[in-house]
Amino acid sequence: MGIAVEGARKRFGDFQALDNVSIDVPDGSLTALLGPSGSGKSTLLRAIAGLETLDAGQVVINGQDATATPAQKREVGFVFQHYAAFKHMTVFGNVAFGLKIRKWDKAKISDRVHELLRLVQLDGLAERYPDQLSGGQRQRMALARALAVEPQVLLLDEPFGALDAKVRKDLRTWLRRLHDEMHVTTIFVTHDQEEAMDVAEQLVVMNEGRVEQSGTADDLYDHPANEFVMSFVGEVNRLGEHFVRPHDMEVVLDPDERTEEAMVQRIVALGFEIRVEFVLGDGTEVWAQLTRSELQKLELREGQIVHLRPGQTKSFNGDGSSPDRQGASTPSGGQGGDDAEVSAAV
Amino acid sequence: MVVLYLSLMVMLPLAAVVAESTSGGLSAFWDSVTGAQSLAALKLTVICSLIVVAINAVFGTIIAWVLVRDDFPGKGAVNAVIDLPFALPTIVAGLTLLTLYGSESPFGINIAFTRVAIVVALCFITLPFVVRAVQPLLMEMDREMEEAATSLGAGGFTVFRRIIFPNLVPGIIAGILLAFARALGEYGSVILISGNIPFDTEVSSVFIRSQIESGNVSGAASVSVVLLAISLALLIGVSLFARSGVHGEKRGVFARIFNRLLSRGGGVGP
Protein backbone atom coordinates (compact mmCIF):
# COMPACT_ATOMS: atom_id res chain seq x y z
CA MET A 1 0.00 0.00 0.00
CA GLY A 2 1.03 3.63 -0.25
CA ILE A 3 3.09 4.70 -3.22
CA ALA A 4 6.05 2.90 -4.71
CA VAL A 5 8.21 3.97 -7.61
CA GLU A 6 10.65 1.46 -9.07
CA GLY A 7 13.57 2.29 -11.33
CA ALA A 8 12.06 5.47 -12.76
CA ARG A 9 13.94 7.09 -15.62
CA LYS A 10 13.06 10.24 -17.51
CA ARG A 11 15.08 12.23 -19.99
CA PHE A 12 14.25 15.65 -21.41
CA GLY A 13 16.52 16.08 -24.41
CA ASP A 14 20.03 16.03 -23.02
CA PHE A 15 18.88 16.38 -19.46
CA GLN A 16 18.49 13.26 -17.34
CA ALA A 17 15.72 14.35 -14.98
CA LEU A 18 15.29 10.96 -13.30
CA ASP A 19 18.06 8.39 -13.22
CA ASN A 20 16.87 5.07 -11.85
CA VAL A 21 14.81 6.45 -8.97
CA SER A 22 13.05 4.18 -6.52
CA ILE A 23 11.08 5.37 -3.54
CA ASP A 24 8.68 3.79 -1.13
CA VAL A 25 6.05 5.90 0.59
CA PRO A 26 4.13 4.15 3.37
CA ASP A 27 0.35 4.27 3.37
CA GLY A 28 -1.02 7.29 5.18
CA SER A 29 2.37 8.92 5.62
CA LEU A 30 3.49 12.44 4.92
CA THR A 31 6.69 12.37 2.89
CA ALA A 32 8.83 15.19 1.59
CA LEU A 33 10.85 15.06 -1.62
CA LEU A 34 13.72 17.39 -0.83
CA GLY A 35 16.34 18.62 -3.23
CA PRO A 36 17.76 21.60 -5.08
CA SER A 37 16.12 22.78 -8.29
CA GLY A 38 16.84 20.46 -11.17
CA SER A 39 17.19 17.48 -8.85
CA GLY A 40 14.21 15.74 -10.42
CA LYS A 41 11.87 15.97 -7.46
CA SER A 42 9.06 17.72 -9.35
CA THR A 43 9.45 15.38 -12.31
CA LEU A 44 9.11 12.42 -9.97
CA LEU A 45 5.99 13.89 -8.40
CA ARG A 46 4.49 14.62 -11.82
CA ALA A 47 5.30 11.08 -12.91
CA ILE A 48 3.39 9.72 -9.92
CA ALA A 49 0.42 11.89 -10.93
CA GLY A 50 0.68 10.74 -14.54
CA LEU A 51 1.38 14.26 -15.77
CA GLU A 52 4.73 13.03 -17.03
CA THR A 53 5.32 9.66 -18.66
CA LEU A 54 8.39 7.73 -17.61
CA ASP A 55 10.94 6.42 -20.10
CA ALA A 56 11.35 3.39 -17.86
CA GLY A 57 10.20 2.25 -14.46
CA GLN A 58 7.01 1.62 -12.61
CA VAL A 59 4.59 3.59 -10.46
CA VAL A 60 2.51 1.61 -8.00
CA ILE A 61 -0.32 3.36 -6.15
CA ASN A 62 -2.01 1.45 -3.36
CA GLY A 63 -0.83 -1.88 -4.71
CA GLN A 64 -2.00 -1.21 -8.25
CA ASP A 65 0.42 -0.72 -11.11
CA ALA A 66 -0.51 2.76 -12.34
CA THR A 67 2.34 3.20 -14.82
CA ALA A 68 0.07 3.01 -17.84
CA THR A 69 -2.93 4.73 -16.23
CA PRO A 70 -3.55 8.21 -17.67
CA ALA A 71 -3.55 11.15 -15.24
CA GLN A 72 -7.29 11.47 -15.68
CA LYS A 73 -7.85 8.05 -14.09
CA ARG A 74 -5.20 8.00 -11.38
CA GLU A 75 -7.40 9.40 -8.62
CA VAL A 76 -4.57 11.61 -7.50
CA GLY A 77 -4.98 15.01 -5.89
CA PHE A 78 -2.38 17.42 -7.24
CA VAL A 79 -1.55 20.86 -5.87
CA PHE A 80 0.65 23.16 -7.94
CA GLN A 81 3.13 25.77 -6.77
CA HIS A 82 1.31 28.51 -8.63
CA TYR A 83 -2.14 27.25 -7.58
CA ALA A 84 -3.41 26.51 -11.12
CA ALA A 85 -6.69 28.09 -10.04
CA PHE A 86 -9.48 28.02 -12.61
CA LYS A 87 -9.57 31.79 -13.02
CA HIS A 88 -12.96 31.92 -14.67
CA MET A 89 -14.70 29.99 -11.90
CA THR A 90 -15.61 30.98 -8.37
CA VAL A 91 -14.04 29.30 -5.38
CA PHE A 92 -17.14 27.14 -5.26
CA GLY A 93 -16.79 26.23 -8.94
CA ASN A 94 -13.14 25.37 -8.48
CA VAL A 95 -13.73 23.02 -5.59
CA ALA A 96 -16.81 21.51 -7.22
CA PHE A 97 -15.02 20.82 -10.51
CA GLY A 98 -13.94 17.24 -9.82
CA LEU A 99 -17.35 16.40 -8.35
CA LYS A 100 -19.19 17.72 -11.39
CA ILE A 101 -16.94 15.60 -13.59
CA ARG A 102 -18.04 12.66 -11.47
CA LYS A 103 -21.66 13.70 -12.01
CA TRP A 104 -22.58 14.11 -8.38
CA ASP A 105 -25.98 15.66 -7.86
CA LYS A 106 -26.14 19.33 -7.06
CA ALA A 107 -27.21 19.09 -3.44
CA LYS A 108 -24.47 16.62 -2.63
CA ILE A 109 -21.88 18.74 -4.40
CA SER A 110 -22.98 21.80 -2.48
CA ASP A 111 -22.72 19.96 0.85
CA ARG A 112 -19.33 18.50 0.05
CA VAL A 113 -17.88 21.78 -1.22
CA HIS A 114 -19.01 23.70 1.84
CA GLU A 115 -17.65 21.01 4.10
CA LEU A 116 -14.27 21.30 2.40
CA LEU A 117 -14.32 25.08 2.44
CA ARG A 118 -14.85 24.92 6.19
CA LEU A 119 -11.95 22.49 6.44
CA VAL A 120 -9.63 24.88 4.62
CA GLN A 121 -11.14 27.89 6.40
CA LEU A 122 -12.54 29.51 3.29
CA ASP A 123 -16.22 29.31 4.17
CA GLY A 124 -17.84 32.59 3.27
CA LEU A 125 -15.58 33.08 0.25
CA ALA A 126 -17.38 30.56 -1.98
CA GLU A 127 -18.58 33.22 -4.44
CA ARG A 128 -15.24 34.98 -4.77
CA TYR A 129 -13.05 34.57 -7.83
CA PRO A 130 -9.47 33.33 -7.40
CA ASP A 131 -7.99 36.74 -8.18
CA GLN A 132 -9.89 38.18 -5.23
CA LEU A 133 -8.03 35.84 -2.87
CA SER A 134 -4.59 36.11 -1.31
CA GLY A 135 -1.91 33.61 -2.27
CA GLY A 136 -2.43 31.58 0.88
CA GLN A 137 -6.19 31.48 0.32
CA ARG A 138 -5.73 30.43 -3.29
CA GLN A 139 -3.47 27.59 -2.25
CA ARG A 140 -5.98 26.42 0.35
CA MET A 141 -8.68 26.54 -2.33
CA ALA A 142 -6.43 24.43 -4.58
CA LEU A 143 -5.99 21.99 -1.71
CA ALA A 144 -9.75 21.77 -1.14
CA ARG A 145 -10.23 21.21 -4.88
CA ALA A 146 -7.73 18.34 -4.83
CA LEU A 147 -9.24 16.80 -1.69
CA ALA A 148 -12.85 17.09 -2.89
CA VAL A 149 -12.68 13.95 -4.99
CA GLU A 150 -11.23 11.92 -2.12
CA PRO A 151 -8.01 11.06 -3.92
CA GLN A 152 -6.03 7.96 -3.09
CA VAL A 153 -2.95 10.10 -2.69
CA LEU A 154 -2.26 13.80 -2.36
CA LEU A 155 0.70 15.28 -4.20
CA LEU A 156 1.89 18.82 -3.57
CA ASP A 157 4.49 20.45 -5.80
CA GLU A 158 6.27 23.18 -3.81
CA PRO A 159 2.89 24.19 -2.42
CA PHE A 160 4.22 27.05 -0.33
CA GLY A 161 6.95 28.15 -2.70
CA ALA A 162 5.14 31.24 -3.97
CA LEU A 163 4.03 32.48 -0.55
CA ASP A 164 5.77 34.84 1.83
CA ALA A 165 7.59 33.55 4.90
CA LYS A 166 4.87 34.16 7.49
CA VAL A 167 2.06 32.60 5.46
CA ARG A 168 4.34 29.73 4.56
CA LYS A 169 4.95 28.92 8.21
CA ASP A 170 1.24 29.05 9.05
CA LEU A 171 0.32 26.82 6.14
CA ARG A 172 2.99 24.29 7.08
CA THR A 173 1.55 23.80 10.53
CA TRP A 174 -1.88 23.73 9.05
CA LEU A 175 -0.97 21.09 6.44
CA ARG A 176 0.55 18.98 9.18
CA ARG A 177 -2.69 19.15 11.17
CA LEU A 178 -4.83 18.52 8.10
CA HIS A 179 -2.83 15.41 7.34
CA ASP A 180 -3.32 14.16 10.88
CA GLU A 181 -7.07 14.46 10.34
CA MET A 182 -7.28 13.06 6.82
CA HIS A 183 -4.56 10.38 6.80
CA VAL A 184 -4.31 10.46 3.04
CA THR A 185 -0.91 9.37 1.75
CA THR A 186 0.80 12.64 0.94
CA ILE A 187 3.98 13.56 -0.87
CA PHE A 188 5.17 17.11 -1.07
CA VAL A 189 8.07 18.58 -2.94
CA THR A 190 10.23 21.28 -1.47
CA HIS A 191 13.72 22.69 -1.73
CA ASP A 192 13.53 24.06 1.80
CA GLN A 193 15.10 21.60 4.24
CA GLU A 194 13.61 23.34 7.25
CA GLU A 195 10.13 23.04 5.75
CA ALA A 196 10.70 19.38 4.93
CA MET A 197 11.91 18.59 8.45
CA ASP A 198 9.10 20.59 10.00
CA VAL A 199 6.25 18.96 8.10
CA ALA A 200 7.25 15.51 6.91
CA GLU A 201 7.59 12.23 8.72
CA GLN A 202 9.86 10.87 6.07
CA LEU A 203 12.28 12.70 3.81
CA VAL A 204 13.63 11.64 0.45
CA VAL A 205 16.69 13.68 -0.54
CA MET A 206 17.20 13.95 -4.28
CA ASN A 207 20.06 15.33 -6.32
CA GLU A 208 20.81 15.22 -10.04
CA GLY A 209 17.98 12.83 -10.78
CA ARG A 210 18.88 10.32 -8.10
CA VAL A 211 17.75 9.56 -4.57
CA GLU A 212 20.67 10.34 -2.26
CA GLN A 213 19.08 9.10 0.94
CA SER A 214 15.72 8.66 2.58
CA GLY A 215 14.73 8.44 6.18
CA THR A 216 13.45 10.51 9.07
CA ALA A 217 14.75 14.01 9.65
CA ASP A 218 16.90 12.72 12.53
CA ASP A 219 18.37 9.93 10.40
CA LEU A 220 19.39 12.33 7.69
CA TYR A 221 20.76 14.90 10.07
CA ASP A 222 22.69 12.53 12.29
CA HIS A 223 23.69 9.90 9.77
CA PRO A 224 23.92 11.53 6.39
CA ALA A 225 24.86 9.01 3.73
CA ASN A 226 27.14 11.37 1.88
CA GLU A 227 28.52 14.81 1.51
CA PHE A 228 25.51 16.06 -0.41
CA VAL A 229 23.00 15.05 2.23
CA MET A 230 25.23 16.37 4.99
CA SER A 231 25.44 19.77 3.39
CA PHE A 232 21.86 19.91 2.12
CA VAL A 233 20.13 18.81 5.29
CA GLY A 234 21.25 21.23 7.96
CA GLU A 235 24.10 23.71 7.97
CA VAL A 236 27.66 22.55 7.64
CA ASN A 237 31.26 23.80 7.71
CA ARG A 238 33.85 22.16 5.59
CA LEU A 239 37.35 21.68 7.00
CA GLY A 240 39.43 19.93 4.39
CA GLU A 241 37.87 16.50 3.95
CA HIS A 242 35.83 16.88 7.10
CA PHE A 243 32.42 18.32 7.80
CA VAL A 244 31.25 19.77 11.05
CA ARG A 245 27.92 21.27 12.05
CA PRO A 246 28.14 24.92 13.17
CA HIS A 247 26.67 24.01 16.56
CA ASP A 248 29.50 21.49 17.03
CA MET A 249 32.10 24.22 16.72
CA GLU A 250 33.40 25.02 20.16
CA VAL A 251 34.99 28.44 20.59
CA VAL A 252 37.76 28.62 23.23
CA LEU A 253 40.17 31.37 24.20
CA ASP A 254 43.15 29.12 25.03
CA PRO A 255 44.67 26.86 22.41
CA ASP A 256 45.45 23.18 22.86
CA GLU A 257 46.53 20.41 20.47
CA ARG A 258 43.02 19.96 19.11
CA THR A 259 42.20 23.55 18.29
CA GLU A 260 42.73 25.72 15.29
CA GLU A 261 43.45 29.42 15.39
CA ALA A 262 40.78 31.62 13.88
CA MET A 263 39.89 35.28 13.63
CA VAL A 264 36.37 36.52 14.38
CA GLN A 265 35.15 38.15 11.21
CA ARG A 266 31.58 39.01 11.93
CA ILE A 267 29.05 38.47 14.69
CA VAL A 268 25.43 38.23 13.56
CA ALA A 269 22.71 38.20 16.19
CA LEU A 270 19.66 36.28 14.94
CA GLY A 271 17.55 36.52 18.05
CA PHE A 272 18.41 33.67 20.39
CA GLU A 273 20.93 32.24 17.99
CA ILE A 274 24.23 34.00 17.36
CA ARG A 275 26.09 33.33 14.17
CA VAL A 276 29.83 33.96 14.47
CA GLU A 277 31.87 33.91 11.29
CA PHE A 278 35.58 33.10 11.39
CA VAL A 279 38.42 32.98 8.98
CA LEU A 280 41.12 30.37 9.57
CA GLY A 281 44.86 30.74 9.00
CA ASP A 282 44.60 29.17 5.54
CA GLY A 283 41.77 31.48 4.54
CA THR A 284 38.96 28.95 5.04
CA GLU A 285 35.77 30.59 6.22
CA VAL A 286 33.68 28.78 8.82
CA TRP A 287 30.97 29.75 11.22
CA ALA A 288 29.79 28.67 14.62
CA GLN A 289 26.34 28.75 16.09
CA LEU A 290 26.38 30.04 19.65
CA THR A 291 23.72 30.99 22.13
CA ARG A 292 23.46 34.50 23.48
CA SER A 293 24.86 33.50 26.86
CA GLU A 294 27.81 31.66 25.33
CA LEU A 295 28.65 34.78 23.39
CA GLN A 296 28.44 36.93 26.50
CA LYS A 297 30.69 34.55 28.43
CA LEU A 298 33.32 34.62 25.70
CA GLU A 299 33.04 38.39 25.14
CA LEU A 300 33.89 37.98 21.47
CA ARG A 301 34.68 41.01 19.35
CA GLU A 302 35.17 41.26 15.63
CA GLY A 303 38.87 40.99 14.74
CA GLN A 304 39.69 38.97 17.86
CA ILE A 305 41.92 35.87 17.57
CA VAL A 306 40.31 32.80 19.18
CA HIS A 307 40.59 29.02 18.90
CA LEU A 308 38.08 26.60 17.46
CA ARG A 309 37.64 23.04 18.56
CA PRO A 310 35.45 21.05 16.15
CA GLY A 311 33.33 18.52 17.97
CA GLN A 312 31.71 15.68 16.02
CA THR A 313 33.00 15.66 12.49
CA LYS A 314 32.27 13.51 9.52
CA SER A 315 34.10 12.67 6.40
CA PHE A 316 33.15 10.73 3.35
CA ASN A 317 35.13 8.91 0.71
CA GLY A 318 36.41 10.99 -2.18
CA ASP A 319 33.35 10.14 -4.29
CA GLY A 320 31.14 11.30 -1.45
CA SER A 321 29.13 8.11 -1.54
CA SER A 322 30.34 6.11 1.42
CA PRO A 323 28.48 6.74 4.63
CA ASP A 324 30.33 7.41 7.82
CA ARG A 325 28.77 5.68 10.75
CA GLN A 326 29.48 7.30 14.06
CA GLY A 327 32.35 5.58 15.81
CA ALA A 328 32.94 3.04 13.06
CA SER A 329 36.63 2.67 12.38
CA THR A 330 37.71 1.91 8.88
CA PRO A 331 41.19 1.12 7.70
CA SER A 332 41.30 3.91 5.18
CA GLY A 333 42.41 7.14 6.82
CA GLY A 334 40.37 10.29 6.91
CA GLN A 335 37.23 8.49 8.08
CA GLY A 336 35.44 8.65 11.35
CA GLY A 337 34.15 11.15 13.84
CA ASP A 338 37.40 11.16 15.64
CA ASP A 339 38.41 14.44 17.16
CA ALA A 340 42.14 13.75 17.18
CA GLU A 341 42.11 12.85 13.54
CA VAL A 342 40.13 15.95 12.72
CA SER A 343 42.54 18.33 14.32
CA ALA A 344 45.33 16.62 12.43
CA ALA A 345 43.54 17.16 9.19
CA VAL A 346 42.59 20.75 9.83
CA MET B 1 -0.96 68.84 -30.66
CA VAL B 2 -2.68 65.55 -30.09
CA VAL B 3 -6.05 67.21 -29.83
CA LEU B 4 -5.45 69.21 -32.99
CA TYR B 5 -4.26 66.17 -34.91
CA LEU B 6 -7.17 64.04 -33.77
CA SER B 7 -9.59 66.86 -34.54
CA LEU B 8 -8.27 67.27 -38.08
CA MET B 9 -7.93 63.57 -38.84
CA VAL B 10 -10.87 62.05 -37.03
CA MET B 11 -13.40 64.35 -35.46
CA LEU B 12 -13.77 66.88 -38.26
CA PRO B 13 -14.45 64.36 -41.06
CA LEU B 14 -16.90 62.49 -38.87
CA ALA B 15 -18.71 65.70 -38.05
CA ALA B 16 -18.75 66.63 -41.73
CA VAL B 17 -20.36 63.31 -42.68
CA VAL B 18 -22.98 63.65 -39.97
CA ALA B 19 -23.67 67.26 -41.00
CA GLU B 20 -23.94 66.30 -44.67
CA SER B 21 -26.30 63.44 -43.92
CA THR B 22 -28.76 65.76 -42.22
CA SER B 23 -28.33 68.66 -44.64
CA GLY B 24 -31.74 67.91 -46.09
CA GLY B 25 -33.34 67.60 -42.66
CA LEU B 26 -34.03 64.56 -40.53
CA SER B 27 -36.84 63.28 -42.71
CA ALA B 28 -34.60 63.33 -45.78
CA PHE B 29 -32.01 61.43 -43.74
CA TRP B 30 -34.62 58.87 -42.78
CA ASP B 31 -35.88 58.52 -46.32
CA SER B 32 -32.35 57.92 -47.62
CA VAL B 33 -31.64 55.26 -45.04
CA THR B 34 -34.94 53.44 -45.43
CA GLY B 35 -35.03 53.59 -49.21
CA ALA B 36 -35.58 50.13 -50.68
CA GLN B 37 -32.16 49.84 -52.33
CA SER B 38 -30.37 51.32 -49.34
CA LEU B 39 -32.13 48.95 -46.93
CA ALA B 40 -31.39 45.94 -49.12
CA ALA B 41 -27.71 46.88 -49.20
CA LEU B 42 -27.58 47.39 -45.44
CA LYS B 43 -29.35 44.10 -44.81
CA LEU B 44 -27.00 42.24 -47.15
CA THR B 45 -23.97 43.84 -45.56
CA VAL B 46 -25.02 43.02 -42.01
CA ILE B 47 -26.06 39.43 -42.79
CA CYS B 48 -22.91 38.68 -44.76
CA SER B 49 -20.79 40.19 -41.99
CA LEU B 50 -22.55 38.05 -39.39
CA ILE B 51 -21.96 34.88 -41.40
CA VAL B 52 -18.34 35.85 -41.93
CA VAL B 53 -17.55 36.50 -38.29
CA ALA B 54 -19.23 33.24 -37.31
CA ILE B 55 -17.00 31.34 -39.74
CA ASN B 56 -13.88 33.19 -38.68
CA ALA B 57 -14.65 32.82 -34.99
CA VAL B 58 -14.40 29.06 -35.46
CA PHE B 59 -11.54 28.90 -37.93
CA GLY B 60 -9.64 31.79 -36.38
CA THR B 61 -9.68 29.99 -33.04
CA ILE B 62 -8.56 26.73 -34.62
CA ILE B 63 -5.75 28.47 -36.50
CA ALA B 64 -4.63 30.27 -33.33
CA TRP B 65 -4.65 26.93 -31.52
CA VAL B 66 -2.55 25.24 -34.18
CA LEU B 67 -0.08 28.13 -34.25
CA VAL B 68 0.37 28.11 -30.47
CA ARG B 69 0.08 24.49 -29.50
CA ASP B 70 1.33 22.52 -32.49
CA ASP B 71 4.79 22.35 -33.91
CA PHE B 72 5.30 21.81 -37.59
CA PRO B 73 7.83 22.87 -40.22
CA GLY B 74 6.97 26.24 -41.75
CA LYS B 75 5.06 27.42 -38.70
CA GLY B 76 6.85 30.76 -38.74
CA ALA B 77 5.88 31.30 -42.36
CA VAL B 78 2.24 30.43 -41.73
CA ASN B 79 2.23 32.77 -38.77
CA ALA B 80 3.50 35.59 -40.99
CA VAL B 81 1.00 34.85 -43.76
CA ILE B 82 -1.91 35.33 -41.35
CA ASP B 83 -1.31 39.08 -41.49
CA LEU B 84 -1.31 39.16 -45.28
CA PRO B 85 -4.92 40.39 -45.52
CA PHE B 86 -3.85 43.37 -43.39
CA ALA B 87 -0.88 44.18 -45.61
CA LEU B 88 -2.35 43.42 -49.02
CA PRO B 89 -4.25 46.25 -50.73
CA THR B 90 -7.83 45.04 -50.61
CA ILE B 91 -8.37 45.63 -54.31
CA VAL B 92 -5.51 43.21 -54.97
CA ALA B 93 -7.25 40.68 -52.76
CA GLY B 94 -10.42 41.23 -54.76
CA LEU B 95 -8.56 40.72 -58.02
CA THR B 96 -6.94 37.53 -56.72
CA LEU B 97 -10.28 36.13 -55.66
CA LEU B 98 -11.83 37.05 -59.00
CA THR B 99 -9.01 35.25 -60.81
CA LEU B 100 -9.39 32.16 -58.65
CA TYR B 101 -13.16 31.95 -58.36
CA GLY B 102 -14.36 34.03 -61.32
CA SER B 103 -15.51 32.91 -64.76
CA GLU B 104 -11.90 32.12 -65.70
CA SER B 105 -11.35 30.06 -62.56
CA PRO B 106 -8.58 27.48 -62.93
CA PHE B 107 -10.56 25.22 -60.55
CA GLY B 108 -13.78 25.63 -62.47
CA ILE B 109 -15.40 27.31 -59.48
CA ASN B 110 -17.28 30.37 -60.59
CA ILE B 111 -18.88 32.26 -57.77
CA ALA B 112 -18.44 35.71 -59.25
CA PHE B 113 -21.40 38.04 -58.86
CA THR B 114 -23.03 35.96 -56.15
CA ARG B 115 -23.53 36.55 -52.43
CA VAL B 116 -21.21 33.62 -51.72
CA ALA B 117 -18.44 35.66 -53.31
CA ILE B 118 -19.06 38.47 -50.83
CA VAL B 119 -18.78 36.06 -47.92
CA VAL B 120 -15.56 34.56 -49.31
CA ALA B 121 -13.99 37.98 -49.82
CA LEU B 122 -14.95 39.16 -46.35
CA CYS B 123 -13.70 35.91 -44.77
CA PHE B 124 -10.31 36.47 -46.33
CA ILE B 125 -10.13 40.12 -45.27
CA THR B 126 -11.17 39.52 -41.64
CA LEU B 127 -9.24 36.31 -40.98
CA PRO B 128 -6.43 37.88 -38.91
CA PHE B 129 -8.70 39.49 -36.32
CA VAL B 130 -9.82 36.45 -34.34
CA VAL B 131 -6.47 34.68 -34.81
CA ARG B 132 -4.54 37.64 -33.45
CA ALA B 133 -6.95 38.22 -30.57
CA VAL B 134 -6.95 34.58 -29.43
CA GLN B 135 -3.26 33.81 -29.95
CA PRO B 136 -1.87 35.81 -27.01
CA LEU B 137 -4.52 34.40 -24.66
CA LEU B 138 -3.52 30.88 -25.63
CA MET B 139 0.15 31.65 -25.19
CA GLU B 140 -0.36 33.17 -21.76
CA MET B 141 -2.71 30.46 -20.60
CA ASP B 142 -1.58 28.60 -17.52
CA ARG B 143 -1.02 25.04 -18.72
CA GLU B 144 -1.21 23.87 -15.13
CA MET B 145 -4.92 24.70 -15.15
CA GLU B 146 -5.35 22.02 -17.77
CA GLU B 147 -3.20 19.59 -15.81
CA ALA B 148 -5.19 20.30 -12.67
CA ALA B 149 -8.43 19.62 -14.52
CA THR B 150 -7.01 16.41 -15.98
CA SER B 151 -5.90 15.09 -12.62
CA LEU B 152 -9.38 15.89 -11.30
CA GLY B 153 -10.70 13.43 -13.85
CA ALA B 154 -11.58 15.63 -16.84
CA GLY B 155 -11.08 14.19 -20.33
CA GLY B 156 -9.61 16.13 -23.24
CA PHE B 157 -12.90 17.52 -24.51
CA THR B 158 -14.09 18.51 -21.04
CA VAL B 159 -10.81 20.29 -20.41
CA PHE B 160 -11.30 22.26 -23.61
CA ARG B 161 -14.93 23.07 -22.97
CA ARG B 162 -14.73 23.88 -19.28
CA ILE B 163 -11.21 25.27 -18.89
CA ILE B 164 -9.63 26.40 -22.16
CA PHE B 165 -12.60 27.77 -24.07
CA PRO B 166 -13.97 30.04 -21.31
CA ASN B 167 -10.53 31.61 -21.05
CA LEU B 168 -10.46 32.28 -24.79
CA VAL B 169 -13.93 33.79 -25.00
CA PRO B 170 -12.87 37.40 -24.36
CA GLY B 171 -10.37 37.13 -27.21
CA ILE B 172 -12.86 35.49 -29.53
CA ILE B 173 -15.45 38.19 -28.81
CA ALA B 174 -12.97 41.02 -29.23
CA GLY B 175 -11.83 39.46 -32.52
CA ILE B 176 -15.42 39.07 -33.67
CA LEU B 177 -16.28 42.68 -32.92
CA LEU B 178 -13.25 44.02 -34.80
CA ALA B 179 -13.81 41.66 -37.72
CA PHE B 180 -17.47 42.66 -37.88
CA ALA B 181 -16.64 46.37 -37.90
CA ARG B 182 -14.14 45.75 -40.68
CA ALA B 183 -16.53 43.61 -42.73
CA LEU B 184 -19.27 46.25 -42.57
CA GLY B 185 -17.16 48.84 -44.33
CA GLU B 186 -15.19 46.60 -46.69
CA TYR B 187 -15.10 47.89 -50.23
CA GLY B 188 -11.99 47.02 -52.22
CA SER B 189 -12.07 43.26 -52.03
CA VAL B 190 -15.82 43.05 -52.62
CA ILE B 191 -16.35 45.45 -55.50
CA LEU B 192 -14.72 43.34 -58.22
CA ILE B 193 -16.14 39.94 -57.36
CA SER B 194 -19.62 40.81 -56.10
CA GLY B 195 -20.87 42.34 -59.33
CA ASN B 196 -22.70 45.04 -57.33
CA ILE B 197 -26.16 44.04 -58.52
CA PRO B 198 -28.66 46.26 -56.66
CA PHE B 199 -31.05 44.30 -54.40
CA ASP B 200 -28.84 41.24 -54.85
CA THR B 201 -25.09 41.64 -54.37
CA GLU B 202 -24.68 45.33 -53.65
CA VAL B 203 -23.18 45.98 -50.21
CA SER B 204 -23.55 49.29 -48.39
CA SER B 205 -20.08 50.63 -49.16
CA VAL B 206 -20.65 50.08 -52.86
CA PHE B 207 -24.13 51.57 -52.58
CA ILE B 208 -22.61 54.68 -51.01
CA ARG B 209 -20.24 55.05 -53.93
CA SER B 210 -23.01 54.64 -56.46
CA GLN B 211 -25.03 57.33 -54.68
CA ILE B 212 -22.11 59.74 -54.87
CA GLU B 213 -21.64 58.97 -58.54
CA SER B 214 -25.27 59.75 -59.20
CA GLY B 215 -24.92 63.04 -57.31
CA ASN B 216 -26.87 62.11 -54.16
CA VAL B 217 -24.15 63.10 -51.68
CA SER B 218 -26.45 63.57 -48.71
CA GLY B 219 -28.03 60.17 -49.36
CA ALA B 220 -24.57 58.60 -49.39
CA ALA B 221 -23.73 60.40 -46.18
CA SER B 222 -26.91 59.12 -44.53
CA VAL B 223 -26.02 55.47 -45.14
CA SER B 224 -22.46 56.27 -44.07
CA VAL B 225 -23.75 57.57 -40.76
CA VAL B 226 -25.62 54.32 -40.16
CA LEU B 227 -22.46 52.28 -40.82
CA LEU B 228 -20.53 54.70 -38.66
CA ALA B 229 -22.96 54.28 -35.79
CA ILE B 230 -22.76 50.49 -35.94
CA SER B 231 -18.95 50.56 -36.05
CA LEU B 232 -18.81 53.00 -33.19
CA ALA B 233 -21.09 50.85 -31.05
CA LEU B 234 -18.87 47.86 -31.76
CA LEU B 235 -15.70 49.73 -30.91
CA ILE B 236 -17.21 50.81 -27.62
CA GLY B 237 -18.03 47.17 -27.04
CA VAL B 238 -14.42 46.21 -27.74
CA SER B 239 -13.04 48.81 -25.38
CA LEU B 240 -15.42 47.71 -22.64
CA PHE B 241 -14.08 44.23 -23.14
CA ALA B 242 -10.52 45.37 -23.13
CA ARG B 243 -11.08 47.30 -19.94
CA SER B 244 -12.92 44.48 -18.25
CA GLY B 245 -9.84 42.43 -19.04
CA VAL B 246 -9.33 38.76 -19.11
CA HIS B 247 -6.41 38.20 -16.85
CA GLY B 248 -5.75 38.66 -13.21
CA GLU B 249 -6.87 41.58 -11.16
CA LYS B 250 -8.35 43.51 -14.07
CA ARG B 251 -11.20 41.09 -14.43
CA GLY B 252 -14.39 43.08 -14.73
CA VAL B 253 -18.10 42.75 -14.92
CA PHE B 254 -18.16 41.94 -18.61
CA ALA B 255 -15.83 38.98 -18.50
CA ARG B 256 -17.71 37.77 -15.43
CA ILE B 257 -21.06 37.83 -17.13
CA PHE B 258 -19.77 35.89 -20.08
CA ASN B 259 -17.93 33.40 -17.95
CA ARG B 260 -20.98 32.85 -15.87
CA LEU B 261 -23.01 32.19 -18.99
CA LEU B 262 -20.41 29.79 -20.22
CA SER B 263 -19.43 27.79 -17.18
CA ARG B 264 -22.32 25.50 -16.67
CA GLY B 265 -21.45 25.48 -12.98
CA GLY B 266 -23.11 28.86 -12.47
CA GLY B 267 -26.35 27.30 -11.37
CA VAL B 268 -24.94 24.97 -8.77
CA GLY B 269 -24.09 27.71 -6.31
CA PRO B 270 -25.22 27.56 -2.72
Interface residues (C-beta under 8 A of the other chain):
Chain A: A49 G50 L51 A71 Q72 K73 R74 E75 V76 G77 F78 F80 H82 A84 A85 F86 K87 H88 M89 T90 F92 G93 A96 F97 G98 K100 I101 R102 K106 I109 S110 H114 A126 E127 Y129 D131 A142 R145 A146 V149
Chain B: D142 E144 M145 E147 A148 A149 T150 S151 L152 G153 A154 G155 T158 R162 I163 P166 N167 H247 G248 E249 R251 A255 R256 N259 L262 S263 R264 G265 G266 G267 V268 G269 P270
